[in-house]
Amino acid sequence: MTIGHLDWSQLLHHARSISEQGGLSVPPNANRIDDLPISGPKEILKITKALAKTEGAILMSSGGTTGNPKLAYTPFHQATQRLLQQWKPLGSGDVLLNLFNPGRLWGAHYFIQTLAEKSRAITAPVGPFTPSEVRAWLETFRKIEINALAGAPTGLADFALGILDGNCKLNIKTIIWMAEPWTEKKFNTVRMAFPNAGFWCDYGSVETNSIAVNGPECDRDTYHLLADQLIEPDDHGALLTRIGNGWTVPVIRYRLGDLIRQATCPCGQPNALLIEGRADDDVSLCSAIFSVRNILAIAREEDGVEEAQLILTKSGETRKSASELTLAYTGITESDIVRKRILAEIHNLASVVQQYPGAFSTKRVERLMRVKRTNKVPPIIQADDINL
């Protein structure tokens, strides 16, 4: 079952026009969407690079933690006019603190700048703060009348912790978040610091920009597909198709890499969807396959575990093939308790450990590893990439 609906004749015309721009060829006898080829980052790069040579672009990249960065040339408008037809977290007179890190080729910081510009808001592009830095800036924030924040959950939680630690207050009404999922600990910290704020999220990818959105009336993890798009849920990664003008890139059946399913939302808006995680979620340990999402979910279910991350020691076969896995976590629970809980619930992992006792370990840490260019906490990171 697809999410959204597109007129077939319009879709077929659009697919043929994309083919002429460097996309995949359309079979002459195509009469339904399943007949159209599936595209990927290679086609996105080819099309956006060709368009950029005449129209200009911002060069951005995704990936870089468990895979090679994927490049895309993004138009300067970043599809904000199309986005603002359905999603308006900011308006004239709002003053936004942009907490996204202007990392190397990472797009979130620049997207927020463009969103503020097109919304006629004021933006302060300060990047992330450590909790200890916040108090020294508080007077400046009050002076310029900050009333909105934008950032990834990790950066927003750091900022909120600084507010709480200093027993300070800011009258924040809007929080824009994206780029990584919440943990309950981070969400509760932000909610405690800014109890009157509404939460707004824009879901997309570097290659496609905005795909779906939510707002204060929605479930936190439920989104609504923007108009003129269609999503085909797929176990290998959902397929996105869009038609019309004003997007950052035209796409036909582009594989997103996320597992997406249809959902409902209390706000009542149509085309609701839920992102369940990455399709390429598996990791190989001593030739056995495990779901990263499953291991982390079991760890977080243990009382006293706040956040968890897998550290992979490569075996030399592929980037996600490990000779050792270490579960790092924050919280108060003893390491042995967390390890026993995971092995009790994942029987094939317990079998691997029985044969290779040092293959899986757990350790409690003060802070999980982050990617420097994005300030995000990735679910899995390689031991060789600890200094990313």
C-alpha positions as CSV (number, residue, x, y, z in Angstrom):
1,M,0.0,0.0,0.0
2,T,1.4,3.4,-1.0
3,I,1.3,6.6,1.0
4,G,0.0,9.5,-1.0
5,H,-1.4,9.5,-4.6
6,L,-0.2,10.8,-7.9
7,D,-2.0,11.0,-11.3
8,W,-0.4,8.3,-13.5
9,S,-0.3,10.4,-16.7
10,Q,1.4,13.3,-14.9
11,L,3.8,10.9,-13.2
12,L,4.7,9.2,-16.5
13,H,5.3,12.6,-18.2
14,H,7.5,13.6,-15.3
15,A,9.5,10.4,-15.3
16,R,10.3,10.9,-19.0
17,S,11.4,14.5,-18.5
18,I,13.7,13.3,-15.6
19,S,15.1,10.6,-17.9
20,E,16.1,13.4,-20.4
21,Q,17.9,15.2,-17.6
22,G,20.1,12.2,-16.8
23,G,17.7,9.9,-14.9
24,L,17.0,6.3,-15.6
25,S,15.2,5.4,-18.9
26,V,11.4,4.8,-18.8
27,P,10.3,1.5,-20.4
28,P,8.1,2.2,-23.4
29,N,5.3,-0.1,-22.2
30,A,5.2,1.2,-18.6
31,N,1.6,1.4,-17.3
32,R,2.0,1.4,-13.5
33,I,4.6,2.7,-11.1
34,D,6.1,-0.8,-10.6
35,D,7.2,-0.7,-14.2
36,L,9.5,2.4,-13.5
37,P,13.1,1.8,-12.5
38,I,14.4,2.4,-9.0
39,S,16.9,5.2,-8.7
40,G,19.6,5.9,-6.2
41,P,22.3,8.5,-5.2
42,K,24.2,8.1,-8.5
43,E,21.2,9.4,-10.4
44,I,20.5,12.2,-7.9
45,L,24.1,13.4,-8.2
46,K,24.0,13.3,-12.0
47,I,20.8,15.3,-12.2
48,T,21.6,17.8,-9.5
49,K,25.1,18.4,-10.8
50,A,23.8,19.1,-14.3
51,L,21.2,21.6,-13.0
52,A,23.8,23.3,-10.8
53,K,26.0,24.2,-13.8
54,T,23.3,26.6,-15.0
55,E,21.4,27.5,-11.8
56,G,24.0,27.3,-9.0
57,A,23.8,25.2,-5.9
58,I,25.0,24.4,-2.4
59,L,27.2,21.2,-2.4
60,M,26.1,19.0,0.5
61,S,26.8,15.5,1.7
62,S,25.3,12.8,3.8
63,G,26.8,9.6,5.3
64,G,30.4,9.5,6.6
65,T,29.9,7.4,9.7
66,T,29.2,3.9,8.5
67,G,29.6,4.6,4.8
68,N,31.1,6.9,2.3
69,P,29.6,10.4,2.0
70,K,27.0,10.8,-0.8
71,L,27.1,14.2,-2.5
72,A,24.2,16.3,-3.8
73,Y,24.0,19.7,-5.4
74,T,21.1,21.5,-3.6
75,P,19.5,24.6,-5.1
76,F,19.8,27.7,-2.9
77,H,16.0,27.9,-2.4
78,Q,16.1,24.4,-0.8
79,A,12.4,24.0,-1.7
80,T,11.4,26.3,1.1
81,Q,8.5,27.9,-0.8
82,R,7.0,24.5,-1.3
83,L,7.6,23.5,2.3
84,L,6.0,26.7,3.7
85,Q,2.7,26.0,1.9
86,Q,2.1,23.2,4.5
87,W,4.5,23.9,7.4
88,K,5.1,27.3,9.1
89,P,7.0,27.1,12.3
90,L,8.4,30.6,12.0
91,G,7.0,34.0,11.1
92,S,7.9,37.6,10.8
93,G,9.3,38.9,14.1
94,D,10.5,35.5,15.4
95,V,14.1,35.3,16.5
96,L,15.6,31.9,16.0
97,L,18.8,30.5,17.6
98,N,20.3,28.1,15.0
99,L,22.1,25.4,17.0
100,F,23.0,23.2,14.1
101,N,26.7,22.8,13.5
102,P,27.9,24.3,10.2
103,G,29.9,21.1,9.6
104,R,31.7,20.1,6.5
105,L,29.1,19.7,3.7
106,W,26.4,19.0,6.2
107,G,23.2,20.7,5.2
108,A,21.0,21.2,8.3
109,H,22.6,24.5,9.4
110,Y,22.2,26.1,5.9
111,F,18.6,24.8,5.5
112,I,17.6,26.5,8.7
113,Q,19.2,29.8,7.6
114,T,17.2,29.6,4.3
115,L,14.0,28.7,6.2
116,A,14.4,31.7,8.5
117,E,15.0,34.0,5.5
118,K,11.9,32.8,3.6
119,S,9.9,33.0,6.8
120,R,11.0,36.7,7.3
121,A,12.4,35.7,10.7
122,I,15.6,36.7,12.4
123,T,18.3,34.1,12.8
124,A,21.3,33.9,15.0
125,P,23.5,31.2,13.5
126,V,25.5,30.4,16.6
127,G,25.9,26.6,16.2
128,P,25.9,24.2,19.2
129,F,26.7,25.0,22.8
130,T,28.1,22.8,25.6
131,P,25.9,23.0,28.7
132,S,28.7,25.0,30.5
133,E,28.7,27.7,27.8
134,V,25.0,28.6,28.0
135,R,25.0,30.8,31.1
136,A,27.6,33.2,29.7
137,W,25.4,33.8,26.7
138,L,22.0,34.1,28.5
139,E,22.0,37.9,28.7
140,T,22.7,38.1,24.9
141,F,19.8,35.7,24.2
142,R,17.4,37.8,26.3
143,K,18.6,41.0,24.7
144,I,17.9,39.8,21.2
145,E,14.6,38.2,22.4
146,I,15.2,34.7,21.3
147,N,11.9,32.8,21.1
148,A,12.7,29.8,18.8
149,L,15.4,27.1,18.7
150,A,16.5,24.8,15.9
151,G,18.8,21.8,16.3
152,A,19.3,18.1,16.4
153,P,18.0,16.5,19.6
154,T,21.5,16.1,20.9
155,G,22.4,19.8,20.5
156,L,19.0,20.9,21.8
157,A,19.4,18.7,24.9
158,D,22.9,20.2,25.6
159,F,21.4,23.7,25.4
160,A,18.5,22.8,27.6
161,L,20.8,21.3,30.2
162,G,22.7,24.5,30.3
163,I,19.5,26.4,31.0
164,L,18.5,24.0,33.7
165,D,21.9,23.8,35.3
166,G,22.0,27.6,35.6
167,N,18.5,27.8,36.9
168,C,17.8,30.1,33.9
169,K,14.7,30.8,31.8
170,L,14.1,31.6,28.1
171,N,10.6,32.2,26.7
172,I,10.9,29.7,23.8
173,K,7.7,29.1,21.9
174,T,9.0,27.1,18.9
175,I,11.5,24.2,18.7
176,I,12.5,22.9,15.2
177,W,14.3,19.6,15.3
178,M,15.6,17.1,12.7
179,A,18.5,14.9,11.7
180,E,18.3,12.2,14.5
181,P,15.6,10.6,16.7
182,W,14.9,11.6,20.2
183,T,15.8,9.6,23.3
184,E,13.3,10.0,26.1
185,K,16.0,11.5,28.3
186,K,16.9,14.2,25.8
187,F,13.2,15.0,25.1
188,N,12.3,15.3,28.7
189,T,15.3,17.6,29.3
190,V,14.2,19.9,26.5
191,R,10.6,19.8,27.6
192,M,11.5,20.7,31.2
193,A,13.6,23.6,30.1
194,F,11.0,25.0,27.6
195,P,7.6,23.8,28.8
196,N,5.6,26.2,26.6
197,A,7.4,25.3,23.3
198,G,5.7,23.5,20.4
199,F,7.8,20.9,18.6
200,W,8.1,21.0,14.7
201,C,10.1,18.5,12.6
202,D,11.0,18.3,8.9
203,Y,11.9,14.8,7.7
204,G,14.0,14.4,4.6
205,S,17.5,13.5,3.4
206,V,20.4,15.5,2.1
207,E,19.7,14.2,-1.4
208,T,16.0,15.1,-1.4
209,N,15.5,17.7,1.3
210,S,12.0,17.9,2.7
211,I,9.7,14.9,2.4
212,A,7.3,15.0,5.3
213,V,6.6,17.3,8.3
214,N,4.9,17.4,11.7
215,G,3.9,20.0,14.2
216,P,2.8,20.6,17.8
217,E,-0.6,18.9,17.2
218,C,1.0,15.7,15.9
219,D,2.5,12.6,17.6
220,R,6.2,13.4,18.0
221,D,7.3,10.6,15.7
222,T,4.5,10.7,13.1
223,Y,4.9,12.8,9.9
224,H,2.7,13.9,7.0
225,L,3.8,13.6,3.4
226,L,4.1,16.9,1.6
227,A,1.9,17.3,-1.5
228,D,2.8,15.9,-5.0
229,Q,4.7,13.0,-3.6
230,L,4.2,9.3,-3.1
231,I,6.0,6.8,-0.9
232,E,6.1,3.0,-1.5
233,P,7.0,1.2,1.7
234,D,9.7,-1.4,1.1
235,D,11.7,-3.8,3.3
236,H,14.9,-2.6,1.5
237,G,14.1,1.1,2.0
238,A,11.1,3.1,1.1
239,L,10.8,4.5,-2.5
240,L,10.0,8.2,-3.0
241,T,8.4,9.7,-6.1
242,R,7.5,13.3,-6.6
243,I,6.2,15.5,-9.4
244,G,5.9,19.2,-10.1
245,N,8.2,22.2,-9.7
246,G,9.9,23.8,-6.8
247,W,11.6,20.8,-5.3
248,T,15.3,20.6,-4.8
249,V,15.5,17.6,-7.1
250,P,13.0,15.6,-9.2
251,V,12.9,11.9,-8.2
252,I,11.2,8.8,-9.4
253,R,11.3,5.8,-7.1
254,Y,14.3,7.0,-5.2
255,R,15.3,4.5,-2.5
256,L,15.5,6.5,0.8
257,G,17.1,3.8,3.0
258,D,14.5,4.2,5.7
259,L,11.8,1.8,6.7
260,I,8.5,3.7,6.5
261,R,5.0,2.6,7.2
262,Q,1.6,4.2,7.0
263,A,0.2,5.6,10.3
264,T,-2.5,7.7,11.8
265,C,-2.1,11.0,13.7
266,P,-4.4,12.7,16.2
267,C,-4.1,15.9,14.3
268,G,-6.3,14.4,11.6
269,Q,-4.2,15.3,8.6
270,P,-3.9,12.8,5.8
271,N,-0.9,10.8,4.5
272,A,0.6,10.1,7.9
273,L,3.7,8.0,8.2
274,L,6.1,6.5,10.7
275,I,9.8,6.1,10.3
276,E,10.9,2.8,11.9
277,G,14.6,3.0,11.3
278,R,17.2,2.3,8.7
279,A,16.8,-0.6,6.2
280,D,20.6,-1.2,6.2
281,D,20.4,-1.8,10.0
282,D,22.3,-5.1,10.1
283,V,25.8,-5.7,11.4
284,S,27.8,-8.9,11.0
285,L,29.6,-10.3,14.1
286,C,31.7,-13.4,13.6
287,S,29.6,-14.2,10.5
288,A,26.3,-13.9,12.4
289,I,23.8,-11.1,11.5
290,F,22.3,-8.8,14.0
291,S,20.0,-5.8,14.0
292,V,21.6,-2.7,15.5
293,R,18.1,-1.2,16.2
294,N,17.1,-4.3,18.1
295,I,20.2,-4.4,20.3
296,L,19.9,-0.7,21.2
297,A,16.2,-1.0,21.9
298,I,16.7,-3.9,24.3
299,A,19.5,-2.0,26.1
300,R,17.3,1.1,26.5
301,E,14.5,-1.0,28.0
302,E,16.7,-1.8,31.0
303,D,15.9,0.5,33.9
304,G,18.6,3.1,34.3
305,V,19.9,3.1,30.7
306,E,19.4,6.5,29.1
307,E,21.1,6.2,25.7
308,A,23.1,3.5,23.9
309,Q,25.5,3.1,21.0
310,L,27.3,0.2,19.3
311,I,31.1,0.5,18.7
312,L,32.3,-1.9,15.9
313,T,35.8,-3.3,15.7
314,K,36.2,-4.2,12.0
315,S,37.2,-7.7,11.0
316,G,38.6,-6.4,7.7
317,E,35.7,-7.8,5.4
318,T,33.3,-4.9,5.1
319,R,32.6,-1.6,7.0
320,K,29.8,-3.3,8.9
321,S,31.5,-6.6,9.5
322,A,32.8,-6.9,13.1
323,S,35.2,-9.1,15.1
324,E,34.0,-7.4,18.3
325,L,31.0,-5.3,19.3
326,T,30.9,-3.0,22.3
327,L,27.7,-1.6,23.6
328,A,28.4,1.8,25.2
329,Y,25.6,3.4,27.2
330,T,24.9,6.3,29.6
331,G,22.9,5.8,32.8
332,I,23.3,4.2,36.2
333,T,22.8,0.5,35.5
334,E,25.7,-1.8,36.0
335,S,27.4,-3.1,32.9
336,D,26.9,-6.8,33.7
337,I,23.2,-6.3,34.1
338,V,22.9,-4.7,30.6
339,R,25.0,-7.4,29.0
340,K,22.9,-10.2,30.6
341,R,19.7,-8.6,29.5
342,I,20.8,-8.3,25.9
343,L,22.2,-11.9,25.7
344,A,19.0,-13.3,27.4
345,E,16.8,-11.7,24.6
346,I,19.1,-12.2,21.6
347,H,19.8,-15.9,21.6
348,N,22.0,-16.1,18.5
349,L,24.2,-13.4,20.0
350,A,24.5,-15.5,23.1
351,S,25.6,-18.4,20.9
352,V,28.3,-16.3,19.3
353,V,29.5,-15.1,22.7
354,Q,29.6,-18.7,24.0
355,Q,32.0,-19.6,21.2
356,Y,33.9,-16.2,21.2
357,P,33.7,-14.8,24.8
358,G,35.3,-11.5,23.9
359,A,33.1,-10.8,20.8
360,F,30.5,-8.7,22.7
361,S,31.0,-6.4,25.7
362,T,29.2,-3.6,27.4
363,K,30.5,-0.5,29.1
364,R,29.0,2.5,30.9
365,V,30.3,5.9,29.8
366,E,29.8,9.5,30.7
367,R,29.0,10.5,27.1
368,L,28.5,8.7,23.9
369,M,30.7,9.3,20.8
370,R,29.5,12.1,18.4
371,V,30.3,12.9,14.8
372,K,32.2,16.2,15.0
373,R,30.9,17.6,11.7
374,T,27.3,17.1,12.7
375,N,27.3,16.9,16.5
376,K,25.0,13.9,16.2
377,V,25.2,10.6,18.2
378,P,25.2,7.8,15.6
379,P,23.6,4.4,16.5
380,I,26.8,2.6,15.4
381,I,30.3,3.9,15.0
382,Q,33.5,2.2,14.1
383,A,36.4,2.0,16.6
384,D,38.7,3.4,13.9
385,D,36.4,6.4,13.5
386,I,36.2,7.4,17.2
387,N,37.8,10.8,16.3
388,L,35.4,11.7,13.5
